[in-house]
Amino acid sequence: MAEQIWWKLLGFTELLNAFTIYFSILLGRCALLSFPILALVMILRKTILKKHIFSKGLIWGIFLAVPFMGKLNLFYDNRWMWKFFMWWNDICLVHGCVRYGYLLCMLLYSGNLIRSYGKVWRQFGVMEKGSICGQDIFVSETAVTPFAAGLFQTKIVVPRVLLEKFQLKELEVILLHEKIHIRLGHLWLYFLWDMIRVLLWPNFFLTVCMKEFKEDMEEICDRITIRRSKKSAYDYGELLIKSIKILREETFGGVTAFAGERCYKDTKQRMIQIADYKIYEPKYAKALCVSCLLVLAGVLLMIQKYSLPRYTEERNMVLMNEEKETKILEDSEALRKAVSVEEEHIYIDRKTMDMILYQYGVKETEFWLLFGGYSKLPGFGGKGNLVYVDYGGQESVLKISYENSDQFLSTMIFKMM
């Protein structure tokens, strides 16, 4: 019983170690790739796409593909990619503190996000419920900017001070803005961005640039809200300025609004974009979104096509003598004829095997034979099966029993990753 428990613990430890190596290598590569991709996105949104609000927001979608780029063949086929990225493989394979540290930081980062989400969600328990034009809302006693939260059970929060000082038509526009955020899936996009930040945490610029990401989503929402509310850009901008003044006066006890330089710059930039509003055709905006989704799907398919398979079965065999000297027996029709592998036994045809041993200069009559196994990445994978071969007898076909490692639960789980 104790021996069984020991082997189970050993299998779990090996699986955990393989898991940390595999995912720390892949995610570390993706984190490194995300630096130039983020730089490109920031350059495009400040130059070519500066006036194209919808395109500027949609370009962030490329990051949905970044976490899947870790197994691209170009890491191994391209000399420069090998030079710039393979050092990370070596570090993760050799240093356990690095690979375990990578995943530990992921857990800490995600734990902090979960704590933040939980803190917001708990606030709903103490908020008073209300309604605007038949839409249920939650009323905040603090002067927070109206917002929506939740992925499946979405809730909209409006501060009491706005309910008291805004007219019904003004509140309808504020509510419409939050409902558009929900309909456009922005809450899901914020959640996915948080997941990307967790997976690729070494790129701290993903957190720094979250402000720009949300600004682009807000600009898209502002455009659609202006069109659907049938207000002019001037009236809509005036309403936003009014709400900001009320909230800041409530927070700072009557102090002049926009007291902070950062608040002033952010508000100014948003007002400039609103003032630049031009009437657009919704069908063109929808066509652009569909086109971007198709491009993203194409990118993901290309990544899958030019990536390493989930695992590759090892066809070569390794022969090892008593002195630990090894020879790699390369896969061939003769080798497959010499060694037939079944689930619990292997069969060695002496006549064919003698020819192979002579070809490789092997004179020993007793040796170890390693066969089977698989690789998840070049140079990293499953160990295979090891049997002891004794040529001392005269059988024409040797039958040797072995415990198939492919039947281990840890192996099956790791292969599916």
RAMO-V36733 format. One record per residue. N is the residue number from 1. RES is the residue in three letters. SS is DSSP state (helix for helix, strand for strand, loop for the rest). PHI is phi in whole degrees, -180 to 180 (* if undefined). NEAR is the number of other ideal C-beta (glycine too) atoms within 8 Angstrom. Layout:
{{N | RES | SS | PHI | NEAR} {N | RES | SS | PHI | NEAR}}
//
This chain:
{{1 | MET | loop | * | 4} {2 | ALA | helix | -63 | 5} {3 | GLU | helix | -67 | 6} {4 | GLN | helix | -64 | 7} {5 | ILE | helix | -62 | 8} {6 | TRP | helix | -61 | 8} {7 | TRP | helix | -67 | 8} {8 | LYS | helix | -66 | 8} {9 | LEU | helix | -65 | 8} {10 | LEU | helix | -64 | 8} {11 | GLY | helix | -64 | 11} {12 | PHE | helix | -65 | 9} {13 | THR | helix | -63 | 8} {14 | GLU | helix | -64 | 9} {15 | LEU | helix | -64 | 11} {16 | LEU | helix | -63 | 8} {17 | ASN | helix | -65 | 9} {18 | ALA | helix | -64 | 11} {19 | PHE | helix | -60 | 10} {20 | THR | helix | -67 | 13} {21 | ILE | helix | -63 | 12} {22 | TYR | helix | -61 | 13} {23 | PHE | helix | -78 | 9} {24 | SER | helix | -67 | 13} {25 | ILE | helix | -65 | 16} {26 | LEU | helix | -65 | 10} {27 | LEU | helix | -70 | 14} {28 | GLY | helix | -63 | 12} {29 | ARG | helix | -61 | 13} {30 | CYS | helix | -62 | 15} {31 | ALA | helix | -63 | 13} {32 | LEU | helix | -65 | 11} {33 | LEU | helix | -65 | 10} {34 | SER | helix | -67 | 13} {35 | PHE | helix | -63 | 10} {36 | PRO | helix | -67 | 7} {37 | ILE | helix | -66 | 11} {38 | LEU | helix | -64 | 13} {39 | ALA | helix | -61 | 8} {40 | LEU | helix | -64 | 8} {41 | VAL | helix | -61 | 12} {42 | MET | helix | -65 | 10} {43 | ILE | helix | -67 | 8} {44 | LEU | helix | -63 | 11} {45 | ARG | helix | -72 | 12} {46 | LYS | helix | -96 | 6} {47 | THR | loop | -123 | 7} {48 | ILE | loop | -60 | 5} {49 | LEU | loop | -98 | 10} {50 | LYS | loop | -58 | 8} {51 | LYS | loop | -97 | 5} {52 | HIS | loop | -104 | 8} {53 | ILE | helix | -59 | 11} {54 | PHE | helix | -68 | 11} {55 | SER | helix | -64 | 9} {56 | LYS | helix | -63 | 13} {57 | GLY | helix | -75 | 11} {58 | LEU | helix | -72 | 10} {59 | ILE | helix | -64 | 11} {60 | TRP | helix | -64 | 11} {61 | GLY | helix | -62 | 9} {62 | ILE | helix | -60 | 11} {63 | PHE | helix | -70 | 12} {64 | LEU | helix | -67 | 9} {65 | ALA | helix | -93 | 11} {66 | VAL | helix | -59 | 13} {67 | PRO | loop | -64 | 11} {68 | PHE | loop | -102 | 11} {69 | MET | helix | -90 | 11} {70 | GLY | helix | -69 | 10} {71 | LYS | helix | -108 | 9} {72 | LEU | strand | -61 | 10} {73 | ASN | loop | -62 | 8} {74 | LEU | helix | -63 | 8} {75 | PHE | helix | -64 | 12} {76 | TYR | helix | -108 | 9} {77 | ASP | helix | -88 | 6} {78 | ASN | loop | -98 | 8} {79 | ARG | helix | -62 | 5} {80 | TRP | helix | -72 | 6} {81 | MET | helix | -64 | 11} {82 | TRP | helix | -61 | 10} {83 | LYS | helix | -64 | 7} {84 | PHE | helix | -85 | 8} {85 | PHE | helix | -120 | 11} {86 | MET | helix | -70 | 9} {87 | TRP | helix | -60 | 7} {88 | TRP | helix | -68 | 11} {89 | ASN | helix | -57 | 12} {90 | ASP | helix | -61 | 8} {91 | ILE | helix | -64 | 9} {92 | CYS | helix | -67 | 14} {93 | LEU | helix | -71 | 9} {94 | VAL | helix | -90 | 5} {95 | HIS | loop | -106 | 7} {96 | GLY | helix | -64 | 7} {97 | CYS | helix | -64 | 6} {98 | VAL | helix | -72 | 10} {99 | ARG | helix | -69 | 13} {100 | TYR | helix | -70 | 9} {101 | GLY | helix | -65 | 8} {102 | TYR | helix | -61 | 14} {103 | LEU | helix | -71 | 11} {104 | LEU | helix | -64 | 8} {105 | CYS | helix | -63 | 9} {106 | MET | helix | -61 | 12} {107 | LEU | helix | -65 | 8} {108 | LEU | helix | -65 | 8} {109 | TYR | helix | -64 | 11} {110 | SER | helix | -66 | 9} {111 | GLY | helix | -62 | 8} {112 | ASN | helix | -66 | 8} {113 | LEU | helix | -67 | 10} {114 | ILE | helix | -62 | 8} {115 | ARG | helix | -62 | 8} {116 | SER | helix | -66 | 8} {117 | TYR | helix | -61 | 8} {118 | GLY | helix | -63 | 8} {119 | LYS | helix | -63 | 8} {120 | VAL | helix | -65 | 9} {121 | TRP | helix | -65 | 9} {122 | ARG | helix | -67 | 8} {123 | GLN | helix | -64 | 9} {124 | PHE | helix | -63 | 9} {125 | GLY | helix | -67 | 5} {126 | VAL | helix | -108 | 5} {127 | MET | loop | -86 | 11} {128 | GLU | strand | -79 | 5} {129 | LYS | strand | -89 | 8} {130 | GLY | strand | -145 | 10} {131 | SER | strand | -154 | 8} {132 | ILE | strand | -129 | 11} {133 | CYS | loop | 54 | 8} {134 | GLY | loop | 85 | 4} {135 | GLN | strand | -95 | 9} {136 | ASP | strand | -68 | 6} {137 | ILE | strand | -136 | 13} {138 | PHE | strand | -114 | 12} {139 | VAL | strand | -101 | 13} {140 | SER | strand | -96 | 11} {141 | GLU | loop | -79 | 6} {142 | THR | loop | -89 | 5} {143 | ALA | loop | -85 | 9} {144 | VAL | loop | -94 | 9} {145 | THR | loop | -67 | 6} {146 | PRO | loop | -53 | 13} {147 | PHE | strand | -152 | 8} {148 | ALA | strand | -116 | 12} {149 | ALA | strand | -144 | 9} {150 | GLY | loop | 104 | 9} {151 | LEU | loop | -96 | 7} {152 | PHE | loop | -103 | 4} {153 | GLN | loop | -111 | 5} {154 | THR | loop | -75 | 10} {155 | LYS | strand | -126 | 10} {156 | ILE | strand | -111 | 14} {157 | VAL | strand | -113 | 14} {158 | VAL | strand | -130 | 16} {159 | PRO | strand | -69 | 16} {160 | ARG | helix | -62 | 9} {161 | VAL | helix | -61 | 10} {162 | LEU | helix | -73 | 14} {163 | LEU | helix | -62 | 11} {164 | GLU | helix | -82 | 6} {165 | LYS | helix | -107 | 6} {166 | PHE | loop | -98 | 10} {167 | GLN | loop | -77 | 5} {168 | LEU | helix | -60 | 8} {169 | LYS | helix | -64 | 6} {170 | GLU | helix | -68 | 10} {171 | LEU | helix | -65 | 14} {172 | GLU | helix | -62 | 11} {173 | VAL | helix | -68 | 13} {174 | ILE | helix | -59 | 14} {175 | LEU | helix | -66 | 15} {176 | LEU | helix | -61 | 11} {177 | HIS | helix | -58 | 12} {178 | GLU | helix | -70 | 12} {179 | LYS | helix | -67 | 11} {180 | ILE | helix | -69 | 12} {181 | HIS | helix | -53 | 12} {182 | ILE | helix | -67 | 11} {183 | ARG | helix | -65 | 6} {184 | LEU | loop | -79 | 10} {185 | GLY | loop | 76 | 7} {186 | HIS | helix | -65 | 10} {187 | LEU | helix | -65 | 13} {188 | TRP | helix | -69 | 8} {189 | LEU | helix | -65 | 10} {190 | TYR | helix | -63 | 10} {191 | PHE | helix | -64 | 9} {192 | LEU | helix | -64 | 9} {193 | TRP | helix | -63 | 13} {194 | ASP | helix | -63 | 9} {195 | MET | helix | -65 | 8} {196 | ILE | helix | -65 | 13} {197 | ARG | helix | -62 | 12} {198 | VAL | helix | -69 | 11} {199 | LEU | helix | -65 | 11} {200 | LEU | loop | -111 | 14} {201 | TRP | loop | -58 | 11} {202 | PRO | loop | -60 | 8} {203 | ASN | loop | -85 | 10} {204 | PHE | loop | -67 | 7} {205 | PHE | helix | -66 | 8} {206 | LEU | helix | -63 | 13} {207 | THR | helix | -78 | 7} {208 | VAL | helix | -61 | 7} {209 | CYS | loop | -87 | 10} {210 | MET | helix | -64 | 10} {211 | LYS | helix | -61 | 7} {212 | GLU | helix | -66 | 9} {213 | PHE | helix | -60 | 10} {214 | LYS | helix | -69 | 9} {215 | GLU | helix | -61 | 11} {216 | ASP | helix | -66 | 13} {217 | MET | helix | -67 | 14} {218 | GLU | helix | -65 | 9} {219 | GLU | helix | -64 | 13} {220 | ILE | helix | -63 | 12} {221 | CYS | helix | -65 | 13} {222 | ASP | helix | -61 | 14} {223 | ARG | helix | -58 | 12} {224 | ILE | helix | -69 | 10} {225 | THR | helix | -65 | 13} {226 | ILE | helix | -59 | 13} {227 | ARG | helix | -66 | 10} {228 | ARG | helix | -76 | 8} {229 | SER | helix | -80 | 10} {230 | LYS | loop | 61 | 4} {231 | LYS | loop | -94 | 9} {232 | SER | loop | -79 | 6} {233 | ALA | helix | -61 | 10} {234 | TYR | helix | -64 | 7} {235 | ASP | helix | -64 | 8} {236 | TYR | helix | -67 | 15} {237 | GLY | helix | -64 | 11} {238 | GLU | helix | -63 | 8} {239 | LEU | helix | -66 | 12} {240 | LEU | helix | -65 | 11} {241 | ILE | helix | -63 | 10} {242 | LYS | helix | -62 | 9} {243 | SER | helix | -66 | 13} {244 | ILE | helix | -65 | 11} {245 | LYS | helix | -62 | 9} {246 | ILE | helix | -63 | 12} {247 | LEU | helix | -67 | 14} {248 | ARG | helix | -73 | 14} {249 | GLU | helix | -66 | 11} {250 | GLU | helix | -68 | 9} {251 | THR | helix | -74 | 7} {252 | PHE | helix | -103 | 8} {253 | GLY | loop | 65 | 5} {254 | GLY | loop | 93 | 4} {255 | VAL | loop | -67 | 8} {256 | THR | loop | -53 | 4} {257 | ALA | loop | -67 | 8} {258 | PHE | loop | 59 | 9} {259 | ALA | loop | -66 | 8} {260 | GLY | loop | -88 | 6} {261 | GLU | helix | -64 | 5} {262 | ARG | helix | -65 | 6} {263 | CYS | helix | -61 | 10} {264 | TYR | helix | -63 | 9} {265 | LYS | helix | -65 | 8} {266 | ASP | helix | -64 | 9} {267 | THR | helix | -67 | 11} {268 | LYS | helix | -62 | 8} {269 | GLN | helix | -63 | 9} {270 | ARG | helix | -66 | 13} {271 | MET | helix | -67 | 11} {272 | ILE | helix | -63 | 8} {273 | GLN | helix | -66 | 11} {274 | ILE | helix | -66 | 13} {275 | ALA | helix | -65 | 9} {276 | ASP | loop | -87 | 7} {277 | TYR | loop | -60 | 10} {278 | LYS | loop | -129 | 4} {279 | ILE | loop | -61 | 4} {280 | TYR | loop | -131 | 8} {281 | GLU | loop | -90 | 5} {282 | PRO | helix | -55 | 7} {283 | LYS | helix | -66 | 6} {284 | TYR | helix | -71 | 8} {285 | ALA | helix | -64 | 10} {286 | LYS | helix | -65 | 8} {287 | ALA | helix | -63 | 8} {288 | LEU | helix | -65 | 11} {289 | CYS | helix | -63 | 10} {290 | VAL | helix | -62 | 8} {291 | SER | helix | -62 | 8} {292 | CYS | helix | -66 | 10} {293 | LEU | helix | -64 | 9} {294 | LEU | helix | -66 | 8} {295 | VAL | helix | -64 | 8} {296 | LEU | helix | -62 | 12} {297 | ALA | helix | -62 | 8} {298 | GLY | helix | -64 | 8} {299 | VAL | helix | -62 | 10} {300 | LEU | helix | -63 | 10} {301 | LEU | helix | -66 | 8} {302 | MET | helix | -65 | 8} {303 | ILE | helix | -61 | 12} {304 | GLN | helix | -64 | 8} {305 | LYS | helix | -66 | 6} {306 | TYR | loop | -104 | 8} {307 | SER | strand | -112 | 10} {308 | LEU | loop | -64 | 9} {309 | PRO | loop | -66 | 5} {310 | ARG | loop | -55 | 6} {311 | TYR | loop | -159 | 10} {312 | THR | strand | -124 | 8} {313 | GLU | strand | -66 | 7} {314 | GLU | loop | -83 | 11} {315 | ARG | loop | -96 | 4} {316 | ASN | loop | -73 | 8} {317 | MET | strand | -123 | 11} {318 | VAL | strand | -121 | 11} {319 | LEU | strand | -108 | 14} {320 | MET | strand | -131 | 11} {321 | ASN | loop | -93 | 11} {322 | GLU | loop | -65 | 6} {323 | GLU | loop | -85 | 4} {324 | LYS | loop | 68 | 6} {325 | GLU | loop | -78 | 6} {326 | THR | strand | -120 | 7} {327 | LYS | strand | -135 | 10} {328 | ILE | strand | -91 | 8} {329 | LEU | strand | -90 | 10} {330 | GLU | loop | -71 | 6} {331 | ASP | loop | -60 | 7} {332 | SER | loop | -159 | 6} {333 | GLU | helix | -64 | 5} {334 | ALA | helix | -65 | 9} {335 | LEU | helix | -67 | 12} {336 | ARG | helix | -66 | 9} {337 | LYS | helix | -74 | 8} {338 | ALA | helix | -72 | 11} {339 | VAL | strand | -123 | 13} {340 | SER | strand | -103 | 9} {341 | VAL | strand | -108 | 6} {342 | GLU | loop | -117 | 7} {343 | GLU | loop | -65 | 5} {344 | GLU | loop | -121 | 6} {345 | HIS | strand | -138 | 9} {346 | ILE | strand | -122 | 13} {347 | TYR | strand | -121 | 11} {348 | ILE | strand | -113 | 12} {349 | ASP | strand | -81 | 12} {350 | ARG | helix | -61 | 11} {351 | LYS | helix | -62 | 7} {352 | THR | helix | -71 | 10} {353 | MET | helix | -66 | 11} {354 | ASP | helix | -60 | 8} {355 | MET | helix | -63 | 10} {356 | ILE | helix | -68 | 12} {357 | LEU | helix | -63 | 9} {358 | TYR | helix | -65 | 8} {359 | GLN | helix | -61 | 6} {360 | TYR | loop | -95 | 9} {361 | GLY | loop | 72 | 6} {362 | VAL | loop | -94 | 10} {363 | LYS | loop | -109 | 4} {364 | GLU | loop | -66 | 8} {365 | THR | loop | -99 | 6} {366 | GLU | strand | -131 | 10} {367 | PHE | strand | -163 | 12} {368 | TRP | strand | -102 | 10} {369 | LEU | strand | -125 | 14} {370 | LEU | strand | -104 | 13} {371 | PHE | strand | -142 | 12} {372 | GLY | loop | 77 | 13} {373 | GLY | loop | 85 | 13} {374 | TYR | strand | -160 | 12} {375 | SER | strand | -124 | 12} {376 | LYS | strand | -87 | 12} {377 | LEU | strand | -136 | 11} {378 | PRO | loop | -54 | 6} {379 | GLY | loop | 89 | 6} {380 | PHE | strand | -145 | 11} {381 | GLY | strand | 175 | 10} {382 | GLY | loop | -79 | 14} {383 | LYS | loop | -83 | 5} {384 | GLY | loop | 89 | 11} {385 | ASN | strand | -124 | 11} {386 | LEU | strand | -121 | 8} {387 | VAL | strand | -129 | 10} {388 | TYR | strand | -98 | 9} {389 | VAL | strand | -111 | 11} {390 | ASP | strand | -117 | 7} {391 | TYR | loop | -89 | 8} {392 | GLY | loop | -69 | 5} {393 | GLY | loop | -81 | 6} {394 | GLN | loop | -115 | 3} {395 | GLU | loop | -63 | 7} {396 | SER | loop | -77 | 6} {397 | VAL | strand | -132 | 8} {398 | LEU | strand | -87 | 9} {399 | LYS | strand | -114 | 8} {400 | ILE | strand | -126 | 11} {401 | SER | strand | -84 | 5} {402 | TYR | loop | -156 | 10} {403 | GLU | loop | -97 | 5} {404 | ASN | loop | -72 | 9} {405 | SER | helix | -68 | 12} {406 | ASP | helix | -67 | 7} {407 | GLN | helix | -87 | 8} {408 | PHE | loop | -69 | 8} {409 | LEU | helix | -61 | 6} {410 | SER | helix | -62 | 11} {411 | THR | helix | -66 | 11} {412 | MET | helix | -63 | 10} {413 | ILE | helix | -66 | 9} {414 | PHE | helix | -67 | 13} {415 | LYS | helix | -64 | 10} {416 | MET | helix | -76 | 6} {417 | MET | loop | -67 | 8}}
//
